[in-house]
Amino acid sequence: MEWGLDEMFDQVASQMRGLFDNVSDEARSGGLAALVRPVDPFNRSAILAPLVSIAGIISVLLLTGLVIGTMAVTLAGILGICLVLVEVFGYEFDLAMAPTS
């Protein structure tokens, strides 16, 4: 089974198009609103429920940014350790290529 770059790109593009179409359909029918609607006891007040939803969305976005930043710092630390191991201690890291048929 031999795949070219064009076939893989077409497969990924079709998968992403399908995901986008499904999310668009849900957004049009109002199905995504259930994802950000607060649950009991936070939905009792008609005035506070939208504020709780907005606060929840903002906190999820902030925590996502924190996670991405933490991941970047961790990756930089791992790369620093690899640099020290290779340049100072003389270790070698070899990655084998996947076998081709």
C-alpha positions in Angstrom: 0.0 0.0 0.0 1.7 3.1 -1.2 0.4 6.6 -0.3 1.5 9.8 -1.9 1.5 13.2 -0.3 -1.5 14.3 -2.4 -3.7 11.3 -1.3 -2.9 11.9 2.3 -3.6 15.6 2.0 -6.9 14.9 0.3 -7.9 12.4 3.1 -7.1 14.9 5.8 -8.9 17.7 3.9 -12.0 15.6 3.5 -12.0 14.6 7.2 -11.6 18.3 8.2 -14.4 19.3 5.8 -16.7 16.7 7.3 -15.9 17.9 10.8 -16.6 21.5 9.8 -19.8 20.5 8.1 -21.0 18.6 11.2 -20.1 21.5 13.5 -21.9 23.9 11.2 -25.0 21.8 11.2 -25.1 21.6 15.0 -24.5 25.4 15.3 -27.4 26.1 12.9 -29.8 23.8 14.8 -28.7 25.2 18.2 -27.1 22.0 19.4 -23.9 23.6 20.5 -25.6 25.9 22.9 -26.0 22.9 25.2 -22.3 22.6 25.6 -22.0 26.0 27.3 -25.3 26.1 29.2 -24.6 25.8 33.0 -26.1 23.0 35.0 -28.0 23.0 38.2 -27.5 24.9 40.7 -25.8 27.5 38.5 -28.7 27.8 36.0 -31.4 28.8 38.5 -31.2 32.6 37.9 -32.2 33.8 34.5 -29.8 36.8 34.9 -26.8 35.0 36.2 -26.9 31.9 33.9 -25.5 33.8 30.9 -22.8 35.4 33.1 -21.8 31.9 34.4 -21.6 30.7 30.8 -19.4 33.6 29.7 -17.2 33.1 32.8 -16.9 29.4 32.0 -15.9 30.0 28.4 -13.3 32.6 29.4 -11.8 30.3 32.1 -11.6 27.4 29.6 -9.8 29.7 27.1 -7.4 31.0 29.7 -6.6 27.5 31.0 -6.1 26.3 27.4 -3.6 29.1 26.9 -1.9 28.1 30.1 -1.6 24.5 29.0 -0.2 25.5 25.6 2.4 27.7 27.3 3.3 25.0 29.8 3.7 22.5 26.9 6.0 25.0 25.1 8.2 25.4 28.2 8.3 21.6 28.8 9.4 21.1 25.2 12.1 23.7 25.5 13.4 22.0 28.6 13.5 18.6 26.9 15.3 20.1 24.0 17.8 21.7 26.4 18.4 18.4 28.1 19.0 16.7 24.7 21.4 19.5 23.7 23.4 19.0 26.9 23.4 15.2 26.5 24.6 15.4 22.9 27.1 18.3 23.1 28.5 17.8 26.6 28.3 14.1 27.3 28.5 12.8 23.7 25.3 10.8 23.5 23.8 10.1 20.1 20.1 9.9 19.4 19.2 8.1 16.2 15.8 7.8 14.8 15.2 4.9 12.4 13.3 5.5 9.3 10.0 3.6 8.8 10.5 0.6 6.6 9.3 1.1 3.0 8.0 -1.7 0.9 
